[in-house]
Amino acid sequence: MKQRIGCGVLLIGIGWAMSMSLCSAQNTSSTPQAEQQPSTPAPPAPLSTPSITGPLEGSTPIVIDGGPFGKLDLDGVVSGFGLVQGNPVAGDNETQPALSNAQIFLQKTEGWWQFYVQAGAYNLPSLGAPFLPTEKAISNLYGPVPVAYAKLVPAKNTSILIGQLPALMGAETTFTFQNMNIERGLLWNQENSINRGIQLNQTVGKFTASLSWNDGYYSNRYSWLSGALTYSTGPHSIEFVAMGNLSETKFQTLATPVQNNSTMYAVIYTYTKGPWIVQPYAQYSNVPTNPAIGVVDGARTWGGALLLSRKFKHGFSLGGRGEYITTSGSMAKQSVNLLYGPGSAAWSLTATPTYQYRRFFARGDVSVVRANNFTPGAAFGLIGMNQTQPRAVVEAGLLF
């Protein structure tokens, strides 16, 4: 019941924003012909999809003739990384080289119908989790075409997406090149990344609303409702995101963990001005008790994070992240494990110096994760008894 009330509150806010847009008209101002000044066309800019938070910047796409499809834009990324870590868990290694990205993005961005296809190889490294080789990431997660959707644009500020979509939840996105840091954080580990479904987007003045019916954590069971409402003014924006499973799903894979039967809420504030990006956010999730799907006793998580990025001269920048997450439950109650054992907590710190020259970029992560109140055997090291895990990652590549 609480889950449905929470989603209902979000729906009311999103529904208001969408209905306001359908009743509003766009006001335009005109300048007398005599006062208009000739201007030089601005150079082509990188496309907004896929989104890149910073500090990396996408490149100008290659424009190709798509015949009956019209003008198409093509760009992509290729990169590799090397990872060194302390206290690897059993089956993991201290050093790991990998191809982090070899992807192309093909999209149609004009007209009432559009599309986006992202295809290729990828790796999704995240703090506090065992390394997964690139070939296994592709086969065990989202396949060689992780994102692909059709886009309908019935009005200027309205769009409908249908297909395999980036999830709405969280401040960090799925692929390494999209984020301030190479590896995603502990809060991201609780979230979904890609889901399949339909999503309605609407902009009304300073408000942007999104509503999605989807399969949650890539379960192929369409019982999830997700939504986001963002208010933006000047360099500030604040976003409320909520999602939940309106049914129950026993199905589990690497891409569909026990969190597929949860509700989650997040509040994300972003300040972007000049060389700075400052992004604090808070997150809450609940996996309810449900013995029918193996959850003997449910558990909750509470977490917060601060992401920072500062650009300097000559292509240099520095990103950083600090976060803390705690969980409820206990071994005595056989509570579901959402972190490093029931009732555990953890914090992490990450620094990411970056250099970009045109299409080339190189950067490194230096990070540490510390687990608290962990269940013996569920933390780091060969027998899961080490409390900390330091890592260093170097990534280099091209955005083309």
C-alpha positions as CSV (number, residue, x, y, z in Angstrom):
1,M,0.0,0.0,0.0
2,K,2.8,2.4,0.9
3,Q,4.4,1.6,-2.5
4,R,1.2,2.6,-4.4
5,I,0.7,5.8,-2.3
6,G,4.3,6.9,-3.1
7,C,3.9,6.2,-6.8
8,G,0.5,7.9,-6.7
9,V,2.0,11.1,-5.3
10,L,4.6,11.2,-8.0
11,L,1.9,10.6,-10.6
12,I,-0.1,13.5,-9.4
13,G,2.9,15.9,-9.8
14,I,3.8,14.5,-13.2
15,G,0.3,14.5,-14.4
16,W,-0.1,18.2,-13.4
17,A,3.0,19.2,-15.3
18,M,2.0,17.3,-18.4
19,S,-1.6,18.6,-18.4
20,M,-0.3,22.2,-18.0
21,S,1.8,21.8,-21.2
22,L,-1.1,20.5,-23.3
23,C,-3.1,23.7,-22.4
24,S,-0.3,26.2,-22.8
25,A,0.8,28.1,-25.9
26,Q,4.3,29.1,-26.8
27,N,5.0,32.8,-26.8
28,T,7.5,34.2,-29.3
29,S,8.9,37.6,-29.6
30,S,9.7,39.2,-32.9
31,T,12.4,41.8,-33.8
32,P,11.7,44.3,-36.5
33,Q,13.5,43.4,-39.7
34,A,15.5,46.6,-39.7
35,E,16.9,45.8,-36.3
36,Q,18.0,42.2,-37.1
37,Q,21.7,41.8,-37.3
38,P,23.3,39.1,-39.5
39,S,24.9,36.4,-37.5
40,T,27.4,33.7,-38.2
41,P,25.9,30.1,-37.8
42,A,27.2,28.4,-34.7
43,P,29.4,25.4,-35.2
44,P,27.7,22.0,-34.8
45,A,27.5,20.9,-31.2
46,P,27.7,17.4,-29.7
47,L,24.3,15.7,-29.4
48,S,22.5,15.4,-26.1
49,T,22.1,11.6,-26.4
50,P,23.9,9.8,-24.9
51,S,24.0,12.2,-22.0
52,I,27.5,13.0,-20.6
53,T,27.5,14.6,-17.1
54,G,31.1,15.8,-17.3
55,P,33.9,16.5,-17.3
56,L,34.2,14.7,-20.7
57,E,32.6,16.4,-23.7
58,G,31.2,14.6,-26.7
59,S,32.3,15.3,-30.2
60,T,30.5,16.7,-33.2
61,P,28.7,13.8,-34.9
62,I,29.2,12.5,-38.4
63,V,26.2,13.4,-40.6
64,I,25.2,10.7,-43.1
65,D,22.5,10.4,-45.7
66,G,20.0,7.8,-44.5
67,G,18.0,7.6,-47.7
68,P,14.3,7.2,-46.7
69,F,15.2,7.9,-43.0
70,G,16.6,11.3,-43.9
71,K,19.6,12.8,-42.1
72,L,21.3,10.5,-39.6
73,D,23.9,11.3,-37.0
74,L,26.7,8.9,-36.1
75,D,29.2,9.1,-33.3
76,G,30.7,6.8,-30.7
77,V,33.4,5.9,-28.2
78,V,36.3,3.5,-28.0
79,S,38.3,3.1,-24.8
80,G,40.2,0.7,-22.6
81,F,41.2,0.6,-18.9
82,G,43.4,-1.2,-16.4
83,L,42.4,-1.8,-12.8
84,V,44.5,-2.6,-9.8
85,Q,42.8,-3.4,-6.5
86,G,43.6,-4.5,-3.0
87,N,41.7,-7.3,-1.1
88,P,40.0,-8.9,-4.1
89,V,37.2,-11.3,-3.3
90,A,37.6,-15.0,-4.2
91,G,37.6,-15.5,-8.0
92,D,38.6,-11.9,-8.6
93,N,42.2,-10.7,-9.4
94,E,44.4,-7.9,-8.2
95,T,44.9,-6.6,-11.7
96,Q,42.4,-6.4,-14.6
97,P,42.8,-5.0,-18.1
98,A,39.6,-4.6,-20.2
99,L,38.0,-2.9,-23.2
100,S,35.7,-0.4,-21.4
101,N,33.9,0.9,-24.5
102,A,33.7,0.1,-28.3
103,Q,30.3,1.6,-29.1
104,I,28.6,3.5,-31.9
105,F,25.6,5.7,-31.6
106,L,23.3,6.1,-34.6
107,Q,20.3,8.4,-34.3
108,K,17.7,10.4,-36.2
109,T,17.1,13.6,-34.3
110,E,14.6,15.5,-36.6
111,G,11.0,15.0,-37.5
112,W,7.9,13.7,-35.7
113,W,9.5,10.2,-35.5
114,Q,13.1,9.6,-34.5
115,F,15.2,6.7,-33.2
116,Y,18.4,6.0,-31.3
117,V,20.6,2.9,-31.4
118,Q,23.6,2.3,-29.2
119,A,25.6,-0.9,-30.0
120,G,28.9,-2.5,-29.2
121,A,31.0,-3.6,-26.3
122,Y,31.0,-2.1,-22.8
123,N,32.2,-2.7,-19.3
124,L,30.4,-1.5,-16.2
125,P,32.9,-1.3,-13.3
126,S,31.5,-0.2,-9.9
127,L,33.0,0.2,-6.5
128,G,32.8,-2.6,-3.9
129,A,31.7,-5.2,-6.5
130,P,33.8,-7.9,-8.2
131,F,35.2,-7.1,-11.6
132,L,33.2,-8.5,-14.6
133,P,35.1,-9.1,-17.9
134,T,33.7,-7.2,-20.9
135,E,32.5,-10.3,-22.7
136,K,30.6,-11.4,-19.6
137,A,29.1,-7.9,-19.1
138,I,27.7,-8.1,-22.6
139,S,26.3,-11.7,-22.4
140,N,25.1,-11.5,-18.8
141,L,23.7,-8.0,-18.8
142,Y,22.2,-6.1,-21.7
143,G,23.5,-7.7,-24.9
144,P,25.4,-6.1,-27.7
145,V,22.7,-3.4,-28.2
146,P,22.2,-2.1,-24.7
147,V,20.1,0.9,-25.7
148,A,17.7,1.2,-28.7
149,Y,14.4,2.9,-28.9
150,A,11.9,4.6,-31.3
151,K,11.0,8.2,-30.4
152,L,7.7,9.9,-31.3
153,V,7.5,13.7,-31.1
154,P,3.8,14.7,-31.3
155,A,4.5,18.3,-30.0
156,K,7.5,20.5,-29.4
157,N,7.9,19.7,-25.7
158,T,6.5,16.2,-25.8
159,S,8.1,12.9,-26.6
160,I,7.3,9.2,-26.3
161,L,10.1,6.6,-26.2
162,I,9.5,2.9,-26.8
163,G,12.2,0.2,-26.5
164,Q,15.3,-0.5,-24.4
165,L,15.8,2.7,-22.4
166,P,18.2,4.2,-19.8
167,A,16.5,4.0,-16.4
168,L,15.3,7.2,-14.7
169,M,16.7,6.5,-11.3
170,G,19.9,7.9,-9.9
171,A,22.5,10.7,-10.5
172,E,25.0,8.4,-12.2
173,T,24.4,6.8,-15.6
174,T,25.3,3.4,-17.0
175,F,28.5,3.7,-19.1
176,T,32.0,4.9,-18.0
177,F,32.3,7.8,-20.4
178,Q,29.0,9.4,-19.2
179,N,30.1,10.0,-15.6
180,M,32.5,12.2,-13.6
181,N,34.2,9.0,-12.3
182,I,35.2,5.9,-14.2
183,E,33.6,3.5,-11.7
184,R,30.1,4.0,-10.5
185,G,29.4,4.2,-6.8
186,L,27.8,2.2,-4.0
187,L,24.4,3.9,-4.4
188,W,24.4,3.1,-8.1
189,N,24.9,-0.5,-7.2
190,Q,21.4,-0.4,-5.7
191,E,19.7,1.1,-8.8
192,N,18.6,-0.3,-12.1
193,S,20.5,0.8,-15.3
194,I,18.6,-0.3,-18.4
195,N,14.9,-1.2,-18.6
196,R,12.5,-2.1,-21.4
197,G,9.2,-0.3,-21.8
198,I,7.6,3.0,-22.8
199,Q,8.4,6.5,-21.5
200,L,6.5,9.8,-21.8
201,N,8.5,13.0,-21.4
202,Q,7.0,16.5,-21.1
203,T,8.4,19.9,-20.5
204,V,6.3,22.8,-19.0
205,G,8.3,25.9,-18.5
206,K,10.9,25.2,-15.9
207,F,9.5,21.7,-15.1
208,T,10.4,18.5,-16.9
209,A,8.4,15.3,-16.2
210,S,9.0,11.7,-17.2
211,L,6.7,8.7,-16.6
212,S,7.6,5.1,-17.6
213,W,6.0,1.7,-17.6
214,N,8.8,-0.9,-17.8
215,D,10.4,-4.1,-16.6
216,G,12.4,-2.6,-13.7
217,Y,15.7,-4.4,-13.4
218,Y,15.6,-5.8,-16.9
219,S,13.3,-8.6,-15.8
220,N,11.2,-8.8,-18.9
221,R,8.2,-8.7,-16.5
222,Y,6.4,-5.4,-17.2
223,S,5.1,-4.5,-13.8
224,W,7.2,-1.4,-12.9
225,L,6.2,2.2,-12.7
226,S,9.0,4.9,-12.8
227,G,8.8,8.7,-12.8
228,A,10.9,11.8,-12.5
229,L,10.0,15.4,-12.0
230,T,12.7,18.1,-12.4
231,Y,12.6,21.9,-11.7
232,S,15.4,23.9,-13.3
233,T,16.2,27.6,-13.0
234,G,19.5,29.1,-14.0
235,P,22.4,27.0,-12.7
236,H,20.2,25.1,-10.3
237,S,18.0,22.0,-10.7
238,I,16.3,19.7,-8.3
239,E,14.8,16.3,-9.3
240,F,12.6,13.9,-7.5
241,V,12.6,10.3,-8.8
242,A,10.5,7.3,-7.7
243,M,10.0,3.8,-8.9
244,G,8.4,0.6,-7.8
245,N,7.3,-2.9,-8.7
246,L,3.5,-3.0,-8.6
247,S,3.6,-6.8,-8.6
248,E,6.2,-9.4,-7.5
249,T,9.0,-11.1,-9.6
250,K,10.8,-14.3,-8.5
251,F,12.9,-14.3,-11.6
252,Q,16.5,-13.3,-10.9
253,T,19.7,-12.9,-13.0
254,L,22.9,-10.8,-12.7
255,A,20.9,-7.9,-14.3
256,T,17.8,-8.7,-12.3
257,P,18.7,-8.9,-8.6
258,V,16.5,-9.2,-5.5
259,Q,16.0,-5.4,-5.7
260,N,13.6,-6.0,-8.6
261,N,10.9,-6.4,-5.9
262,S,11.6,-3.0,-4.3
263,T,10.5,0.6,-4.3
264,M,13.1,3.4,-4.5
265,Y,13.1,7.2,-4.1
266,A,15.8,9.8,-4.7
267,V,16.2,13.6,-4.5
268,I,19.0,15.0,-6.6
269,Y,20.2,18.6,-6.6
270,T,22.6,19.8,-9.4
271,Y,24.5,23.1,-9.6
272,T,26.2,23.7,-12.9
273,K,28.0,27.0,-13.5
274,G,31.3,27.8,-15.2
275,P,33.8,25.1,-14.5
276,W,31.8,23.6,-11.6
277,I,29.3,20.8,-11.3
278,V,28.1,20.1,-7.7
279,Q,25.6,17.3,-7.3
280,P,24.5,16.0,-3.8
281,Y,21.7,13.5,-3.6
282,A,19.8,11.2,-1.2
283,Q,18.4,7.8,-1.9
284,Y,16.0,5.4,-0.1
285,S,14.9,1.9,-1.0
286,N,12.8,-0.9,0.4
287,V,12.7,-4.6,-0.4
288,P,9.6,-5.8,1.4
289,T,9.2,-9.2,3.1
290,N,7.8,-11.8,0.7
291,P,8.5,-15.5,1.5
292,A,6.9,-16.5,-1.8
293,I,9.9,-15.1,-3.7
294,G,12.5,-16.0,-1.1
295,V,12.6,-12.8,1.0
296,V,12.1,-14.1,4.5
297,D,12.6,-10.7,6.1
298,G,12.7,-7.5,4.1
299,A,15.3,-4.7,4.4
300,R,15.8,-1.0,3.6
301,T,18.7,1.2,2.5
302,W,19.4,4.8,3.1
303,G,22.2,6.6,1.4
304,G,23.7,9.9,0.4
305,A,26.4,11.1,-2.0
306,L,28.2,14.2,-3.2
307,L,29.6,14.4,-6.7
308,L,31.9,17.2,-7.8
309,S,33.6,18.2,-11.0
310,R,35.9,21.2,-11.6
311,K,37.4,22.1,-15.0
312,F,40.8,23.8,-15.3
313,K,42.8,25.2,-18.2
314,H,44.3,23.2,-21.1
315,G,41.8,20.3,-20.9
316,F,42.4,19.2,-17.3
317,S,39.7,18.6,-14.8
318,L,39.1,16.9,-11.5
319,G,36.1,14.8,-10.4
320,G,35.3,13.5,-7.0
321,R,32.7,11.5,-5.1
322,G,32.0,10.7,-1.5
323,E,29.1,8.5,-0.4
324,Y,27.6,6.6,2.5
325,I,25.0,3.9,2.6
326,T,23.5,1.8,5.4
327,T,21.0,-1.1,5.5
328,S,18.5,-2.5,7.9
329,G,18.0,-6.1,9.0
330,S,20.0,-8.8,10.8
331,M,21.3,-12.3,10.4
332,A,19.1,-13.5,13.3
333,K,16.0,-12.5,11.3
334,Q,17.4,-13.9,8.0
335,S,17.0,-10.5,6.5
336,V,17.7,-10.1,2.8
337,N,21.3,-9.0,2.1
338,L,21.5,-5.7,0.2
339,L,25.1,-4.8,0.8
340,Y,27.8,-6.7,2.9
341,G,25.4,-8.7,5.0
342,P,22.1,-7.7,6.7
343,G,22.5,-4.5,8.8
344,S,25.8,-3.5,7.1
345,A,26.9,-0.1,6.0
346,A,29.7,1.3,3.8
347,W,31.3,4.5,2.7
348,S,33.5,5.3,-0.3
349,L,35.8,8.1,-1.6
350,T,36.9,8.6,-5.2
351,A,39.0,11.1,-7.0
352,T,39.3,11.3,-10.8
353,P,41.8,13.5,-12.6
354,T,41.0,13.9,-16.3
355,Y,42.6,15.2,-19.4
356,Q,40.8,15.7,-22.7
357,Y,42.2,17.1,-26.0
358,R,39.6,17.2,-28.7
359,R,38.5,13.6,-29.2
360,F,41.2,12.0,-27.0
361,F,40.8,11.6,-23.3
362,A,42.8,10.0,-20.4
363,R,41.8,9.8,-16.8
364,G,42.3,7.8,-13.6
365,D,40.2,6.8,-10.6
366,V,41.7,6.5,-7.1
367,S,39.2,5.1,-4.6
368,V,38.6,3.3,-1.4
369,V,35.5,1.5,0.0
370,R,35.1,0.6,3.7
371,A,32.5,-1.8,4.9
372,N,31.1,-1.5,8.5
373,N,29.1,-4.0,10.5
374,F,29.6,-6.5,7.7
375,T,28.7,-10.2,8.0
376,P,31.8,-12.4,8.3
377,G,32.6,-13.7,4.8
378,A,30.6,-11.0,3.0
379,A,33.2,-8.2,2.8
380,F,36.5,-8.1,0.9
381,G,39.5,-10.5,0.5
382,L,39.7,-14.2,-0.2
383,I,37.5,-15.1,2.8
384,G,35.5,-11.9,3.0
385,M,37.0,-10.6,6.2
386,N,38.8,-7.5,5.0
387,Q,37.1,-4.2,5.8
388,T,38.5,-2.0,3.0
389,Q,39.1,-2.3,-0.7
390,P,41.4,0.3,-2.4
391,R,41.4,0.6,-6.2
392,A,43.2,2.5,-8.9
393,V,41.9,2.6,-12.5
394,V,43.3,4.2,-15.6
395,E,41.1,4.7,-18.8
396,A,42.0,6.2,-22.1
397,G,40.2,6.5,-25.4
398,L,38.5,8.5,-28.1
399,L,35.1,10.1,-28.4
400,F,34.4,10.3,-32.1
